[in-house]
Amino acid sequence: MTAPSVEKPGNDARGRLLDEKWKVFVSYSAGGEAAEVVAKILDRLADGLGPGYDVFVDRSLRLAGKWSRELDDELRRAHYGIVLLSEAAARSDWVLRESDRMHFRQIPIFVLLIGITREQIKKRRGLAKFKFLLEYQNSEINDQ
């Protein structure tokens, strides 16, 4: 007879300690036509998700042009991901790499389409590499 499986005391179903904050990793590109909208969203995410969330917004780790250990650690610790997918983000190898890692780790991802649509992602060659993100919850913002 095998013992029933029991979650560790103090942990939830995803293995998070009950007093631990939910870690949210935000992937984005700051450039392009949607830069102002992206900046506003980043500010609100950093301030507005509430005390139960720890939002990671990389504002300097990618400047050296190489993947940093801290960036990798933040991705590994993330419980959720948010991808701000604008035209600039769609051209970014960083955003593709980060979203691909979140997808590979099977963490829930919320995709915010900024100035682009689901149809454009499906049809445009340059955006096709992001098709896998369409299986996640997403919203479109077209008014910049």
N, CA, C and O of each residue as an XYZ file, in Angstrom:
576
protein
N       0.840     -1.168      0.000
C       0.000      0.000      0.000
C       0.891      1.239      0.000
O       1.836      1.340      0.782
N       0.576      2.178     -0.887
C       1.372      3.398     -0.956
C       0.681      4.513     -0.193
O      -0.546      4.582     -0.119
N       1.489      5.364      0.361
C       0.951      6.503      1.109
C       0.350      7.509      0.144
O       0.883      7.708     -0.948
N      -0.749      8.146      0.523
C      -1.341      9.159     -0.350
C      -0.396     10.341     -0.508
O       0.341     10.691      0.414
N      -0.428     10.950     -1.690
C       0.431     12.118     -1.897
C      -0.184     13.318     -1.186
O      -1.385     13.576     -1.275
N       0.658     14.024     -0.495
C       0.211     15.175      0.276
C       1.113     16.353     -0.069
O       2.335     16.217     -0.136
N       0.491     17.517     -0.288
C       1.290     18.712     -0.530
C       2.015     19.086      0.753
O       1.525     18.843      1.856
N       3.180     19.677      0.590
C       3.925     20.132      1.755
C       3.118     21.210      2.472
O       2.483     22.043      1.826
N       3.141     21.199      3.802
C       2.418     22.242      4.523
C       2.949     23.620      4.128
O       4.156     23.821      4.000
N       2.033     24.552      3.940
C       2.442     25.904      3.613
C       2.671     26.157      2.135
O       3.081     27.254      1.757
N       2.413     25.158      1.281
C       2.580     25.340     -0.159
C       1.229     25.242     -0.850
O       0.335     24.533     -0.389
N       1.089     25.960     -1.960
C      -0.128     25.835     -2.752
C       0.087     24.795     -3.850
O       1.123     24.130     -3.881
N      -0.878     24.653     -4.741
C      -0.821     23.618     -5.777
C       0.336     23.807     -6.753
O       0.784     22.828     -7.351
N       0.836     25.033     -6.936
C       1.958     25.280     -7.850
C       3.297     25.243     -7.123
O       4.327     25.557     -7.721
N       3.306     24.866     -5.846
C       4.553     24.751     -5.111
C       5.033     26.056     -4.493
O       6.131     26.110     -3.939
N       4.239     27.089     -4.578
C       4.609     28.398     -4.034
C       4.321     28.407     -2.541
O       3.262     27.953     -2.110
N       5.254     28.921     -1.752
C       4.991     29.092     -0.331
C       3.840     30.064     -0.171
O       3.756     31.056     -0.896
N       2.961     29.791      0.762
C       1.761     30.606      0.901
C       2.052     32.061      1.250
O       1.261     32.942      0.910
N       3.164     32.331      1.918
C       3.483     33.725      2.235
C       4.409     34.352      1.192
O       4.815     35.505      1.343
N       4.740     33.622      0.161
C       5.608     34.120     -0.909
C       4.781     34.906     -1.929
O       3.620     34.582     -2.179
N       5.382     35.927     -2.507
C       4.696     36.699     -3.538
C       4.729     35.948     -4.864
O       5.662     35.196     -5.148
N       3.683     36.170     -5.675
C       3.664     35.622     -7.028
C       4.668     36.408     -7.863
O       4.620     37.637     -7.897
N       5.562     35.716     -8.525
C       6.581     36.359     -9.363
C       6.058     36.459    -10.791
O       5.640     35.466    -11.385
N       6.088     37.676    -11.331
C       5.599     37.943    -12.680
C       6.755     38.503    -13.506
O       7.361     39.508    -13.133
N       7.056     37.853    -14.621
C       8.124     38.297    -15.520
C       7.488     39.004    -16.712
O       6.608     38.448    -17.370
N       7.934     40.231    -16.992
C       7.387     41.004    -18.105
C       8.420     41.074    -19.222
O       9.551     41.510    -19.013
N       8.012     40.635    -20.418
C       8.869     40.686    -21.599
C       8.324     41.749    -22.544
O       7.122     41.798    -22.804
N       9.213     42.605    -23.060
C       8.778     43.731    -23.884
C       9.962     44.300    -24.660
O      11.107     43.904    -24.442
N       9.676     45.224    -25.560
C      10.700     46.032    -26.204
C      10.297     47.485    -26.013
O       9.145     47.850    -26.245
N      11.239     48.310    -25.592
C      10.933     49.707    -25.276
C      10.910     50.609    -26.506
O      10.494     51.763    -26.401
N      11.337     50.128    -27.651
C      11.427     50.981    -28.835
C      10.181     50.956    -29.695
O       9.176     50.334    -29.352
N      10.269     51.648    -30.822
C       9.207     51.622    -31.817
C       8.095     52.612    -31.562
O       8.144     53.405    -30.621
N       7.086     52.550    -32.423
C       5.957     53.481    -32.366
C       5.141     53.342    -31.085
O       4.531     54.312    -30.634
N       5.122     52.169    -30.504
C       4.307     51.926    -29.310
C       5.071     52.192    -28.014
O       4.596     51.831    -26.938
N       6.241     52.815    -28.098
C       7.102     53.000    -26.925
C       6.391     53.707    -25.772
O       6.555     53.324    -24.613
N       5.611     54.727    -26.081
C       4.925     55.475    -25.030
C       3.867     54.610    -24.335
O       3.736     54.638    -23.111
N       3.119     53.848    -25.129
C       2.099     52.954    -24.569
C       2.766     51.881    -23.713
O       2.303     51.586    -22.611
N       3.852     51.298    -24.217
C       4.582     50.266    -23.476
C       5.090     50.836    -22.152
O       4.968     50.183    -21.115
N       5.654     52.040    -22.171
C       6.170     52.661    -20.944
C       5.062     52.849    -19.909
O       5.279     52.599    -18.724
N       3.884     53.285    -20.338
C       2.757     53.467    -19.414
C       2.317     52.134    -18.814
O       2.044     52.039    -17.617
N       2.253     51.112    -19.654
C       1.853     49.787    -19.167
C       2.872     49.261    -18.163
O       2.496     48.719    -17.123
N       4.164     49.417    -18.468
C       5.211     48.952    -17.556
C       5.118     49.650    -16.204
O       5.243     49.010    -15.161
N       4.898     50.960    -16.223
C       4.765     51.695    -14.961
C       3.578     51.190    -14.151
O       3.679     51.020    -12.936
N       2.473     50.956    -14.811
C       1.280     50.475    -14.098
C       1.469     49.055    -13.581
O       1.025     48.730    -12.479
N       2.123     48.209    -14.368
C       2.369     46.840    -13.907
C       3.272     46.843    -12.685
O       3.014     46.131    -11.714
N       4.321     47.637    -12.733
C       5.270     47.680    -11.622
C       4.613     48.191    -10.342
O       4.977     47.770     -9.244
N       3.641     49.102    -10.483
C       3.003     49.700     -9.311
C       1.663     49.086     -8.938
O       1.267     49.129     -7.773
N       0.948     48.505     -9.926
C      -0.455     48.250     -9.710
C      -0.946     46.844     -9.509
O      -2.148     46.676     -9.303
N      -0.134     45.832     -9.550
C      -0.668     44.484     -9.381
C      -0.992     44.166     -7.931
O      -1.759     43.243     -7.660
N      -0.433     44.898     -7.017
C      -0.784     44.706     -5.622
C       0.318     44.067     -4.810
O       1.340     43.644     -5.350
N       0.103     43.998     -3.495
C       1.146     43.530     -2.590
C       1.475     42.042     -2.720
O       2.535     41.616     -2.263
N       0.612     41.251     -3.320
C       0.873     39.823     -3.441
C       1.721     39.448     -4.645
O       1.971     38.267     -4.890
N       2.168     40.459     -5.405
C       2.913     40.197     -6.634
C       4.262     40.894     -6.617
O       4.401     42.011     -6.119
N       5.239     40.217     -7.165
C       6.570     40.780     -7.360
C       6.796     40.816     -8.868
O       7.056     39.784     -9.486
N       6.695     42.011     -9.460
C       6.778     42.163    -10.914
C       8.214     42.480    -11.304
O       8.802     43.442    -10.811
N       8.776     41.663    -12.197
C      10.125     41.910    -12.694
C      10.043     42.532    -14.080
O       9.530     41.931    -15.024
N      10.562     43.750    -14.176
C      10.660     44.454    -15.451
C      12.130     44.764    -15.660
O      12.707     45.567    -14.927
N      12.742     44.135    -16.652
C      14.157     44.340    -16.941
C      14.340     45.684    -17.643
O      13.885     45.875    -18.770
N      15.006     46.603    -16.969
C      15.262     47.908    -17.589
C      16.741     48.115    -17.882
O      17.119     49.152    -18.427
N      17.594     47.139    -17.527
C      19.023     47.354    -17.760
C      19.833     46.094    -18.046
O      20.959     46.203    -18.532
N      19.314     44.927    -17.770
C      20.125     43.713    -17.868
C      20.512     43.344    -19.294
O      21.520     42.666    -19.497
N      19.737     43.773    -20.285
C      20.028     43.409    -21.665
C      20.936     44.422    -22.357
O      21.306     44.225    -23.515
N      21.294     45.481    -21.678
C      22.075     46.539    -22.313
C      23.438     46.056    -22.783
O      23.943     46.540    -23.796
N      24.031     45.134    -22.085
C      25.353     44.644    -22.461
C      25.307     43.774    -23.710
O      26.353     43.421    -24.254
N      24.119     43.428    -24.168
C      24.000     42.641    -25.386
C      24.127     41.146    -25.180
O      24.160     40.390    -26.151
N      24.198     40.712    -23.946
C      24.238     39.274    -23.706
C      23.268     38.904    -22.590
O      22.889     39.728    -21.759
N      22.893     37.660    -22.607
C      21.945     37.136    -21.634
C      22.610     37.123    -20.267
O      23.687     36.548    -20.111
N      21.991     37.742    -19.285
C      22.602     37.788    -17.961
C      22.069     36.666    -17.076
O      20.975     36.141    -17.285
N      22.865     36.325    -16.101
C      22.472     35.288    -15.145
C      21.238     35.737    -14.353
O      20.346     34.935    -14.076
N      21.196     37.018    -13.993
C      20.050     37.530    -13.232
C      18.760     37.414    -14.040
O      17.711     37.066    -13.497
N      18.841     37.704    -15.333
C      17.671     37.582    -16.201
C      17.191     36.130    -16.238
O      15.992     35.861    -16.159
N      18.125     35.215    -16.358
C      17.786     33.795    -16.374
C      17.172     33.364    -15.039
O      16.207     32.600    -15.016
N      17.730     33.853    -13.935
C      17.190     33.528    -12.612
C      15.761     34.049    -12.450
O      14.901     33.352    -11.911
N      15.510     35.265    -12.913
C      14.159     35.837    -12.821
C      13.160     35.011    -13.635
O      12.039     34.769    -13.187
N      13.565     34.585    -14.818
C      12.688     33.737    -15.639
C      12.417     32.404    -14.956
O      11.297     31.897    -15.003
N      13.419     31.845    -14.334
C      13.275     30.551    -13.663
C      12.338     30.650    -12.458
O      11.604     29.706    -12.167
N      12.358     31.789    -11.755
C      11.525     31.974    -10.562
C      10.098     32.397    -10.881
O       9.234     32.352    -10.006
N       9.837     32.805    -12.111
C       8.526     33.371    -12.463
C       7.404     32.342    -12.340
O       7.544     31.188    -12.745
N       6.284     32.797    -11.768
C       5.065     31.991    -11.716
C       4.170     32.315    -12.906
O       3.406     31.470    -13.371
N       4.275     33.556    -13.393
C       3.473     34.034    -14.519
C       4.341     34.887    -15.426
O       5.361     35.433    -15.007
N       3.915     34.990    -16.681
C       4.602     35.859    -17.629
C       3.624     36.790    -18.314
O       2.468     36.440    -18.551
N       4.103     37.972    -18.623
C       3.338     38.926    -19.422
C       4.224     39.316    -20.594
O       5.370     39.725    -20.403
N       3.697     39.190    -21.805
C       4.432     39.593    -23.003
C       3.704     40.779    -23.615
O       2.539     40.674    -23.998
N       4.399     41.914    -23.706
C       3.866     43.098    -24.371
C       4.354     43.028    -25.810
O       5.481     43.424    -26.111
N       3.502     42.523    -26.700
C       3.923     42.254    -28.074
C       3.518     43.406    -28.991
O       2.370     43.504    -29.425
N       4.486     44.273    -29.273
C       4.323     45.395    -30.197
C       5.134     45.071    -31.453
O       5.774     44.022    -31.525
N       5.110     45.961    -32.436
C       5.935     45.763    -33.639
C       7.408     45.659    -33.260
O       8.124     44.799    -33.774
N       7.864     46.534    -32.359
C       9.267     46.504    -31.933
C       9.589     45.193    -31.217
O      10.651     44.609    -31.434
N       8.681     44.734    -30.371
C       8.899     43.475    -29.658
C       8.950     42.300    -30.630
O       9.698     41.344    -30.423
N       8.150     42.379    -31.690
C       8.120     41.301    -32.677
C       9.437     41.204    -33.446
O       9.747     40.158    -34.016
N      10.209     42.286    -33.463
C      11.523     42.275    -34.122
C      12.648     41.960    -33.140
O      13.813     41.886    -33.530
N      12.305     41.777    -31.884
C      13.306     41.603    -30.836
C      13.623     40.128    -30.583
O      12.738     39.334    -30.262
N      14.892     39.782    -30.734
C      15.319     38.420    -30.390
C      15.160     38.171    -28.893
O      14.890     37.046    -28.474
N      15.328     39.228    -28.081
C      15.187     39.087    -26.633
C      13.772     38.673    -26.258
O      13.577     37.746    -25.473
N      12.786     39.364    -26.823
C      11.387     39.054    -26.492
C      11.048     37.638    -26.941
O      10.365     36.905    -26.225
N      11.520     37.251    -28.117
C      11.278     35.886    -28.592
C      11.915     34.872    -27.646
O      11.288     33.875    -27.287
N      13.142     35.121    -27.249
C      13.850     34.199    -26.348
C      13.139     34.100    -24.995
O      12.942     33.004    -24.470
N      12.759     35.245    -24.441
C      12.088     35.235    -23.136
C      10.737     34.529    -23.205
O      10.419     33.705    -22.348
N       9.939     34.853    -24.232
C       8.621     34.213    -24.323
C       8.749     32.731    -24.619
O       7.946     31.928    -24.143
N       9.742     32.367    -25.395
C       9.976     30.954    -25.686
C      10.338     30.196    -24.403
O       9.875     29.075    -24.193
N      11.149     30.797    -23.563
C      11.515     30.146    -22.294
C      10.317     30.018    -21.357
O      10.157     29.003    -20.679
N       9.479     31.052    -21.323
C       8.269     30.959    -20.488
C       7.365     29.837    -21.006
O       6.826     29.053    -20.226
N       7.208     29.774    -22.318
C       6.379     28.739    -22.951
C       6.950     27.353    -22.648
O       6.200     26.441    -22.300
N       8.250     27.189    -22.774
C       8.912     25.912    -22.514
C       8.706     25.478    -21.063
O       8.506     24.295    -20.788
N       8.755     26.429    -20.145
C       8.564     26.124    -18.722
C       7.101     25.926    -18.360
O       6.792     25.549    -17.230
N       6.199     26.171    -19.299
C       4.759     25.988    -19.116
C       4.187     26.866    -18.010
O       3.290     26.451    -17.275
N       4.713     28.085    -17.898
C       4.096     29.012    -16.955
C       2.995     29.766    -17.693
O       3.115     30.006    -18.895
N       1.932     30.140    -17.000
C       0.854     30.883    -17.661
C       1.379     32.219    -18.200
O       2.102     32.940    -17.512
N       1.006     32.528    -19.424
C       1.445     33.767    -20.077
C       0.217     34.561    -20.494
O      -0.721     34.018    -21.077
N       0.236     35.854    -20.188
C      -0.778     36.770    -20.696
C      -0.100     37.619    -21.759
O       0.935     38.233    -21.499
N      -0.675     37.658    -22.950
C      -0.085     38.394    -24.068
C      -0.926     39.636    -24.342
O      -2.136     39.542    -24.545
N      -0.288     40.781    -24.347
C      -0.955     42.033    -24.670
C      -0.439     42.485    -26.032
O       0.727     42.855    -26.171
N      -1.313     42.452    -27.034
C      -0.947     42.857    -28.389
C      -1.118     44.369    -28.494
O      -2.222     44.886    -28.322
N      -0.036     45.068    -28.775
C      -0.050     46.531    -28.800
C       0.203     47.005    -30.227
O       1.329     46.946    -30.722
N      -0.858     47.476    -30.883
C      -0.726     47.986    -32.243
C      -0.642     46.911    -33.310
O      -0.455     47.222    -34.486
N      -0.777     45.657    -32.920
C      -0.835     44.545    -33.874
C      -1.999     43.644    -33.473
O      -2.469     43.689    -32.336
N      -2.452     42.837    -34.406
C      -3.621     41.999    -34.146
C      -3.270     40.521    -34.247
O      -2.211     40.144    -34.749
N      -4.181     39.703    -33.759
C      -4.022     38.247    -33.881
C      -3.886     37.855    -35.346
O      -3.081     36.989    -35.689
N      -4.675     38.492    -36.211
C      -4.639     38.173    -37.646
C      -3.281     38.498    -38.253
O      -2.778     37.742    -39.084
N      -2.686     39.609    -37.849
C      -1.361     39.956    -38.359
C      -0.325     38.922    -37.930
O       0.559     38.563    -38.707
N      -0.435     38.452    -36.706
C       0.513     37.440    -36.231
C       0.365     36.157    -37.040
O       1.357     35.499    -37.353
N      -0.857     35.807    -37.374
C      -1.098     34.583    -38.141
C      -0.586     34.691    -39.573
O      -0.129     33.698    -40.141
N      -0.656     35.893    -40.169
C      -0.402     36.029    -41.602
C       0.957     36.612    -41.974
O       1.510     36.249    -43.012
N       1.507     37.503    -41.160
C       2.753     38.166    -41.536
C       3.961     37.317    -41.207
O       4.093     36.797    -40.100
N       4.830     37.187    -42.174
C       6.003     36.336    -42.023
C       6.856     36.731    -40.810
O       7.290     35.860    -40.056
N       7.095     38.009    -40.618
C       7.924     38.456    -39.504
C       7.325     38.190    -38.134
O       8.048     38.129    -37.140
N       6.015     38.033    -38.075
C       5.341     37.793    -36.798
C       5.043     36.318    -36.558
O       4.660     35.936    -35.452
N       5.215     35.496    -37.574
C       4.837     34.079    -37.488
C       5.543     33.350    -36.348
O       4.995     32.404    -35.783
N       6.748     33.781    -36.012
C       7.492     33.107    -34.939
C       6.809     33.252    -33.579
O       7.150     32.540    -32.635
N       5.843     34.176    -33.476
C       5.116     34.382    -32.220
C       3.757     33.693    -32.206
O       2.982     33.891    -31.270
N       3.452     32.890    -33.222
C       2.139     32.227    -33.284
C       1.841     31.409    -32.035
O       0.690     31.332    -31.604
N       2.859     30.802    -31.457
C       2.634     29.961    -30.274
C       2.017     30.763    -29.128
O       1.355     30.185    -28.266
N       2.221     32.082    -29.102
C       1.662     32.900    -28.029
C       0.154     33.060    -28.137
O      -0.501     33.429    -27.162
N      -0.404     32.787    -29.309
C      -1.844     32.960    -29.490
C      -2.663     31.929    -28.725
O      -3.870     32.098    -28.555
N      -2.018     30.865    -28.264
C      -2.751     29.875    -27.476
C      -2.974     30.360    -26.040
O      -3.734     29.747    -25.290
N      -2.322     31.446    -25.662
C      -2.475     32.005    -24.322
C      -3.532     33.099    -24.324
O      -3.928     33.596    -25.378
N      -3.981     33.467    -23.132
C      -4.914     34.583    -22.977
C      -4.266     35.832    -23.550
O      -3.116     36.140    -23.236
N      -5.004     36.553    -24.395
C      -4.422     37.762    -24.957
C      -5.474     38.826    -25.174
O      -6.667     38.537    -25.268
N      -5.013     40.059    -25.250
C      -5.861     41.217    -25.522
C      -5.138     42.120    -26.499
O      -3.909     42.134    -26.558
N      -5.916     42.879    -27.273
C      -5.336     43.798    -28.249
C      -5.554     45.236    -27.808
O      -6.624     45.590    -27.314
N      -4.528     46.061    -27.992
C      -4.642     47.505    -27.807
C      -4.253     48.121    -29.136
O      -3.096     48.033    -29.546
N      -5.206     48.743    -29.814
C      -4.920     49.317    -31.122
C      -4.919     50.832    -31.117
O      -4.472     51.450    -32.083
N      -5.407     51.437    -30.059
C      -5.440     52.889    -29.968
C      -4.202     53.364    -29.229
O      -4.106     53.230    -28.010
N      -3.258     53.919    -29.973
C      -2.021     54.382    -29.342
C      -2.123     55.861    -29.160
O      -1.195     56.484    -28.644
